[in-house]
Amino acid sequence: IDSYMDLCFPGYSTAQNEVTGPKTKSGPELGSLTVQCNYTSGWKTHRKYWCRGADWRDCKILVSTTGSEQEVKRDRVSIRDDQENLTFMVTMEDLRRDDADIYWCGIERVGSDHGFPVDVSIDPGKMTARTTTVTSITVKTASNPSVTRTTSPLKWSLFSSTYFLILVFLEVPLLLGMLSAILWVDRPQRCPGRRRSPPDEN
């Protein structure tokens, strides 16, 4: 494996696999992926890092530990060292298509750092359009006793407002007119009586 790495990624040393990881890793677009890098016991308190770029000598360090087990996060990438299990975990979030590249599990040391390349690929995802909640409402008509119509809450709200206005301006005056007619019919009737003539003085 050392000869293969030297040919494909010149300028770095595996140093008898002082640090290793998966050769390839993939994650979904807009999702996340986690890479586990392993190291030998002699590097527990050394700084670990995750860098990007096919050339080991010029790769860009995206995030690194502080030599402790405290998680460090920078932009969309986080790293955490588990010194008891001799591993450090790198998580990349909100993946984009242009995140596909060669990355490295790295360990800082005096002289040449230890590194292991990981080929990261991104699985394109389908962009999901925002959907509007649709409510099914059953409307009874004279021609069809039960017709199911699909309408949005906004349209139904406008329909309800219009119906309310019709009630206020048409049916309420009609009801008041009917009530007035009933009161007119039921009012007490006064029968005109004959006026009595004054008593005859004779």
C-alpha positions in Angstrom: 0.0 0.0 0.0 2.9 2.4 0.7 4.2 2.1 -2.9 0.7 2.8 -4.2 0.2 5.8 -2.1 3.7 7.2 -3.0 2.8 6.9 -6.7 -0.7 8.4 -6.4 -0.1 11.0 -3.7 3.6 12.0 -3.7 5.0 14.1 -0.9 3.5 12.3 2.1 4.5 9.3 4.2 2.2 6.7 5.6 4.9 6.0 8.3 3.8 2.4 8.7 0.2 3.3 8.8 0.5 5.7 11.8 -2.9 7.1 10.6 -5.5 5.3 8.5 -9.0 5.8 7.3 -11.4 4.7 4.6 -10.1 5.0 1.0 -13.5 6.3 -0.2 -16.5 7.9 1.4 -19.7 9.2 -0.1 -22.6 11.3 1.3 -25.9 12.6 -0.1 -26.2 16.1 -1.4 -27.6 18.5 1.3 -26.9 15.7 3.8 -23.8 14.8 5.9 -21.1 12.2 6.1 -18.7 11.1 8.9 -15.2 9.8 8.4 -13.4 7.8 11.1 -9.6 8.1 11.1 -7.5 5.7 13.2 -4.1 6.3 14.6 -1.5 4.5 16.8 -1.1 5.1 20.5 2.0 7.3 20.2 -0.1 10.1 18.8 -2.8 10.6 21.4 -2.1 14.2 22.4 -1.0 15.3 18.9 -3.2 17.7 16.9 -5.3 15.9 14.3 -6.8 17.7 11.3 -8.8 17.3 8.1 -7.4 18.9 5.0 -8.6 19.1 1.4 -6.6 18.8 -1.9 -5.1 16.0 -4.0 -1.6 17.3 -3.3 -0.6 16.4 0.3 2.0 19.2 0.5 -0.5 21.9 -0.4 -3.8 20.6 1.0 -5.9 23.2 2.8 -6.6 22.4 6.5 -10.3 22.8 7.1 -10.5 22.0 10.8 -8.1 20.7 13.5 -8.2 19.5 17.1 -6.5 21.3 20.0 -4.7 18.2 21.2 -7.6 17.3 23.5 -10.9 15.5 23.0 -12.9 18.7 22.7 -14.9 18.9 19.6 -14.0 21.7 17.2 -16.3 23.0 14.5 -15.5 25.4 11.7 -18.0 26.3 9.0 -19.7 23.0 7.9 -16.9 20.7 9.2 -16.3 19.4 12.7 -13.7 17.1 14.3 -13.4 15.3 17.6 -10.6 13.2 19.0 -11.4 10.0 20.9 -8.0 9.3 22.5 -9.3 6.3 24.4 -10.2 4.5 21.2 -7.4 6.0 19.2 -9.7 7.5 16.6 -10.9 10.9 15.5 -14.1 11.6 13.7 -14.7 14.2 11.0 -18.2 15.3 10.0 -19.1 17.3 7.0 -22.6 18.8 6.9 -24.9 20.4 4.3 -23.0 18.6 1.5 -22.7 20.2 -1.9 -21.7 18.8 -5.2 -18.4 20.7 -5.3 -17.4 19.2 -2.0 -16.3 16.1 -3.9 -12.5 15.9 -3.7 -9.5 14.2 -2.0 -9.3 14.9 1.7 -6.8 13.8 4.3 -6.8 12.4 7.8 -3.7 14.2 9.2 -1.6 14.1 12.4 0.7 17.0 13.1 4.2 16.2 14.2 7.8 17.6 14.0 9.0 17.1 10.4 6.6 15.6 7.9 3.0 15.1 9.2 1.3 11.8 8.9 -1.6 11.6 6.5 -4.0 9.3 4.8 -6.1 10.2 1.7 -9.8 9.8 1.5 -11.7 10.1 -1.8 -15.0 11.9 -1.0 -17.9 11.8 -3.5 -21.3 13.4 -3.3 -24.5 11.6 -4.4 -26.7 14.1 -6.3 -30.1 14.5 -4.6 -33.4 15.6 -6.1 -34.3 19.1 -5.0 -37.7 18.9 -3.4 -40.1 21.8 -4.2 -42.1 23.3 -1.4 -45.5 21.8 -1.3 -48.7 23.6 -0.2 -51.0 21.8 2.2 -54.2 20.8 0.4 -57.4 20.2 2.2 -60.2 18.1 0.8 -63.7 19.5 1.3 -67.0 17.9 0.5 -69.6 20.2 -1.1 -73.2 19.2 -1.6 -74.9 20.4 -4.7 -78.4 19.9 -6.2 -77.0 18.0 -9.2 -74.7 15.9 -7.2 -75.4 15.1 -3.6 -71.8 14.7 -2.6 -69.0 16.2 -4.7 -65.5 16.2 -3.3 -63.5 19.2 -4.3 -59.9 19.9 -3.5 -59.0 23.4 -2.5 -56.3 25.1 -0.6 -56.9 26.7 2.8 -56.3 30.2 1.3 -59.1 29.7 -1.3 -61.5 28.3 1.2 -60.8 31.2 3.5 -61.7 33.7 0.8 -64.8 31.7 -0.1 -65.9 31.8 3.6 -65.4 35.5 3.7 -67.5 36.0 0.6 -70.3 33.8 1.9 -70.3 35.8 5.2 -70.7 39.1 3.3 -73.6 37.7 1.4 -75.2 36.7 4.6 -74.7 40.1 6.1 -76.0 42.2 3.2 -78.7 40.0 1.8 -80.1 37.6 4.2 -80.0 39.7 7.4 -82.2 42.5 5.8 -84.5 39.8 4.5 -84.9 38.3 8.0 -85.5 41.8 9.4 -88.2 42.5 6.8 -90.0 39.2 7.6 -89.8 39.9 11.3 -91.3 43.4 10.7 -94.1 41.9 8.7 -94.9 39.4 11.5 -95.0 42.1 14.1 -97.3 44.2 11.8 -99.8 41.3 11.4 -99.7 40.4 15.1 -100.2 44.0 16.4 -103.5 44.6 18.4 -106.4 45.6 16.2 -108.7 48.4 17.3 -112.3 48.1 16.0 -113.8 51.5 15.4 -117.0 51.7 17.6 -120.0 53.9 17.1 -119.9 57.1 19.0 -122.7 57.3 21.5 -125.0 60.3 21.0 -125.3 62.5 24.0 -128.2 61.7 26.3 -131.4 63.2 25.4 -132.1 66.1 27.6 -135.8 65.6 27.3 
